[in-house]
């Protein structure tokens, strides 16, 4: 089955936007055993779009068009499809209903530009878009199923899963039962994982396709088998992998680090508090990004200056003076202070040099101290994350959440993270 | 001048590799005033490659082919070009010399696979590759200059700068200069912008290309003119646009909302503090994501429970009891409390129903109160953002930063944001 992709948008041609949608749908098609045939990208150019739709629908069984569904004059997909297949545009009642509901839910007044999104080629079927204002639409032409979808990645991805893949399966009469197991790991690198797998599983079966995908800060590992006969094999090898990497596995499917932490806390009926300097509130924001976090988190502190570390958390001026703000003593006192004020069961405290300035020979940019634990048992550890400010903050936030997850679950917290990752240490640190 | 790109490689089709080469050359071509015409990506498929070379060379002045120059059997570019232009492969002496020198410098013994890289279509010119073993090559066909280049990004980038761009310039006799102005706006929608531009500027000149790009939470507006003769036109119309949208413009180029806020605070030597419930620390994290934020931010509070609102900020139990946590009275007291503890010049306080549960008929999910201002002058306002939890938190965080930016700069804070956007109100809210 030949599936081609046509992406449209000046921003894709100018290099201002990096296209992630085509990689996403390609990965999803892989589960059906299909690799896209041709991918073509063109700007907002009507004759070129019309010609490309005609060319690709002639050589493909399915054509997925992405982008150009918006309300502005440079959004040309509906018009181009209308010309390519010879079906005039007309206002589509289902599309209009969708747009009106979308607007009403947002207290949004529709304009003429918006209404243009509901003018679609006659005889098109609409493809529901649960997230955005623009519906997708599909038709058949030249024995090719043409599916038009919005360029906004969050909208596109949901529509691929819920609508586009099922339509392709039905159209192509595809019934290869694919089994996919997905695990998410934190704290190991992609190449580290591959090396360990090669070394520990020289007999990895060809039927179980092993794929890695970095989804910062976690890595997704996907085990894919095609055909029901291989379901058991999928199960067995995914389990072997999970046992090997043990505490690095934060969960299945789309588990987020913040979600794994919230679940662990809720399961143990524990509460957590945060005392953040260099991450500036990002750990608290991560925890509270999860629904239901009010059960495990009551309050936290962003203590950026030395004065606020004293005023808000009772850190001693002596410790700040003697050891500096980025020190074991200060993060220990920050953690204790946060527990004292909030009465939470455990705390995490963090203080580091996020950069780009503020480093010194003893404490270069990237140095960070974290303290975590309960009132009776606060531990501290130094990390070195010499990265850009943004990546430093994201990585430190993720490590902090993982330390808390491990603490709550009673897992080893003396593990290697990224910069300190030595292959041998990883191999040692788990009981293989 | 029409320049098309043809990328080849199974790894590009499967989505395992994200193509960065085409964005790189597109950005380089921008300086010549050129946006690529068509980009096509195909796997290692000989008939498809031959057909694509023929098609693209027919409709383009220049065709850049990328990938497929390696030593393995799936590297098909030279063979495909040979068939497409009807010029047989033969061992190319310059290519052989390059390969031998490359191998010698690396103490590397050449194999038959390597030598295959020196079999090129007759009459091709080679394009030097200072980094890798595979030379590029070029020929003319159908009045189109065809340039073949390796897929390895580091090799490709160097060759674009040193060889490919100069060849394109010479071939096209190009000496134009492009002028691009970029502005970033917050608080208006893409469709709203387009409608207002259509209405207010019916005489918008065709020479000034106007492009919109949503980069949540901001919108980038790009004004592009080609040729030095139009530089002034670019300047004049970008200014007209900026005057029209006035306070919605947060800055030029890549300005972030957090950056605009930090800059405004630093310019006025002011400090800010945060008292966050439903955003859980995201406003503080946004402010402190900027380098140098310690000058304008000393500390902030995440007060998720009613108890913490009282303990950390001194919110009165009576207000919480009478009006509830999501209320004007409580956010006003939160803002005052944060200023009292930190001594900051201004504060923002926020409390809302992020969902997915916790709503009521009077305060449905999406309801949010914000209070902001100085100790003597705290104002409050209710917003309604009925979105997913994640988007609610991101949007509320962005609005909070924008309210602070407007407060510091003395701009109107009674503006429309997204869900409350009514076309007429936007038109009224600025002095056109």
Interface residues (C-beta under 8 A of the other chain):
Chain A: X10 X11 X12 X13 X14 X15 X16 X17 X18 X20 X22 X23 X24 X25 X26 X27 X30 X35 X36 X37 X38 X39 X40 X41 X42 X43 X48 X52 X55 X70 X71 X72 X73 X74 X105 X106 X107 X108 X109 X111 X112 X113 X114 X152 X211 X274 X276 X279 X280 X281 X282 X283 X284 X285 X287 X288 X289 X291 X292 X293 X294 X297 X298 X299 X300 X301 X302 X303 X304 X305 X307 X308 X311 X312 X341 X342 X354 X355 X356 X357 X389 X390 X393
Chain B: X10 X12 X13 X14 X15 X16 X18 X20 X22 X23 X24 X25 X26 X27 X30 X35 X36 X37 X38 X39 X40 X41 X42 X43 X48 X52 X55 X190 X191 X192 X194 X195 X198 X211 X212 X213 X214 X222 X274 X276 X279 X280 X281 X282 X283 X284 X285 X287 X288 X289 X291 X292 X293 X294 X297 X298 X299 X300 X301 X302 X303 X304 X305 X307 X308 X311 X312 X341 X342 X354 X355 X356 X357 X384 X386 X389 X390 X393 X418 X419 X420 X421 X422 X423
